[in-house]
Amino acid sequence: MANQADLFDKVVNVFADLTSNVPVSSHPRSDDPARQARHLTLKASSEAALLAGALALPPGPLGMLTVLPDLVLVWKLQRQLVADIAATYGRSDQLVTETMIYCLFRHAAAQVVRDFAVRSAERVLIQRAPLVVIQRTLKRVGVVISKRVAGRTLSRWLPLAGAIGIGAYAFYDTAQVGKTAQQLFDRELTLVPALDSGRAQQTSEAPGPSGPAGQRSDPA
């Protein structure tokens, strides 16, 4: 139990660092951003697979020590991918903590992050959130991811097969991040100012955002 709690705390701290520090991209705006985004996603997914697979090769107890470090490296690679795709679409100024959280974790914890990006007509509304809401969201994402990390340790006792499986999953996971980022930045985005703490608390407890006449808008 203590080990699980320690793992959870480490994962949440990593998430807080990843999403609050948005990296700079060297990629210029592309004339064909969709094609460039697919290229960047394939490249990053391949790198993630090789990195995760290589770090999963050490067997047994030694391999256990690489579980979180290899995930951190893959997550940082994914974070850079999101920044590069945003730059490719000329949307770097709209890459904020909320959009980073949405892109990194939508495929893994859709219900947790859905309120950060809501589709309204042809636009996507990016809801800025107070720090307390962001922290609470990262903890909820941490619960989901920590269970996956804990299960991943078992593969360290099957070096070759485990490394292949972990590499394949890293490829898939990174590809999903790239896909989410491409779909998001391909739309018109509007940043909505953060609610005050009281209203943010009510919003986080509500079933989901509502559109005109009490109709719920669809998550992006």
N, C-alpha and C positions, 0 to 999 in steps of 0.2 A: 504493500500500500504506500509506504514511504517513497519507494522508488518511482511508482506511478505518479505520485504527487510532484516529485522532483522533476520528472520528465515533462509533466504538464506545464510547470512553471518555466522550464527552459524553452519549451516550444512557444509559449505565449510571449516570452521576452524576445525571442527571435522574430516573431511576427511583428511585434511593435517596432523593432528596429528596421525590418524590411519595408514596412509600409509607411513609416514616417520619413525615411530618407529616400527620396525619389532620385534615382540616378540620372545623370546627364547622358544624352545620346549624341553620337557624332554623325548620325545618319541625317541627310538632308530630306526635305519633302520630296516625295516621288511623284512623277507624272502618272505612274500606274501603281498606286499604293497597295491595292489588293494583291497584285502579283508579287510585289516586294515583301509584303507581310507574310505571304505563304513561303517565300524563300527564306526569310529570317526565321520563321517558325520551324521549318525543316532543319535548318542549320543548328538552331538551339536545341531542338529535340534530339538530334544525333549526338551533339556534345554532351547533353545530359545523360543519355543512355551510356555512352562510353565512360563518363565520369562515375556515375553511380555503379555501373557494373564492375569497374576496376576497384573501387573502394570496398565492394562487397566480397572480393576474392579472399581476403584473410579469413581463415576458419576459426570457429569457436570463440573463446573469450577475447582474442585479439580483434576479431571481426566485430564483436559487440561494441568496441570502442569507436568504431567508425560510423555507427548507425546515424546518430544525430549530425556529426560533421558532414557526412555526405549529403544529407538532406538540406543542410544549410547552404552548401555550395550549389546544389540544384535550384533551391529557392532563389538564391541570388542571381543565378543565370536566368531564371524565369522573370525575375523583377527587371533585369536589363532588357529582356525580350519585350516586355510590355512597354518600357520606355522607348525602345527602338521603333516599335510599331506605331506608337503615338507620334513620334517624330516623322515617320514615313507619311503619315496622314496630315502632318502639319498641326498636330493637336497637343504638342508638349505643354502648352500653357494650361491645358485642361487635365493634365495628369497630376492629380492630387491624391492624398491619402485614401479617400473614399474610392476613387477609380482604381487605384492600385489594389486595394482589398478586394474589390469586386472582380477584377481580372484574375487575380491569383487564386481565389478560393470559390468562385461561382460553381465550377464543375464538381467540387468536392463537398461544398456546404451551401448549396443554392438557397435553401430556406433561411439560412442565417444572414446572408449578405444581400438578399433580394431587394431590400428597401433602399439600398444605396443607389441603385440605377433603375429608374422606372420609365417605361415607354409611354409617351403621351403623344398620340397622333404620329407624326413623322420624326419627333424628337425623342431624345433620351434625357430625362431630368436626373442630374447627379445631385443627390441630397447631401449637402455638407452636414456634418454631425459634430456635436460637442465631444470633447475628449472622453467624457464618461461613457458615452454611447459607443465610441470607437473601442475603448478598453473592454467594455462588456461584449461587444461583437467578437473581438479577437479571442476572448476567453471561450466563447461558445464554439468558435472555429477550432480552438485549441483542443477542446474535448474530442471533436471528431478526428482531428489529425493525430492526436496522441494515441488513440486506439489503433490507428493504422501503423504508427511507429512501433508500438509495443508488439504488434503482430509480426512486424518486419524482422524483429530480432531472431525469430525462429529460422529464417533463411540463412543466417550466418553459420548454421551447423551443416548446411549443404552447399559448400563453397561454389562449385561450378554451376550447378543447377540454380542455386539461389542467386548468383551473380547475373545469370542470364535473365531470370525473372525480374530482378530488381532493375536491370538495365532496360528491359522492355517496358516496365511500368513507368520509369522515368521518361522514356520517349513519349509514351501516351499522355502522361500527366502534363508534360511541357507543351505538347501539341494542343491540348485542351486549353491551356492558358493562352497560347497564341491565337487560337480560334476565338476565344472570348474577347480578347483585346481587339482583334480585327473586326468582329461584329460590332463592338461598342464604338470604336473610333471611326467606323465607316458611316455612322449616323451623325446627325446634327446633335450636339451636346449643349446642354444648358446647366450651369452650376447654380444650384438653389442655396441661398444662404442658410446657415445652421439655425435650427430652432433654439429657443432658450431652453435651459435645463429642464424646466417643468414640463414644457410641451414635448421635449425630446423623450422624456420618460413615458408620457402617454403614448407617443407614437411607437416607441419600441415595444409596448405591451399590446398594441392594437393588432388585429389580424393582418393588416397590410395597408398600403397607401390607398386613398380613395380619390377618384376623379370627380368630375362634375355630377351633380344630382346624386351623390352618394355611391356612384359606381366605381368599383376598384379599377385602377389602371394596371396594366400588365407589366410585370418585371421585364426588363430588357433581355 
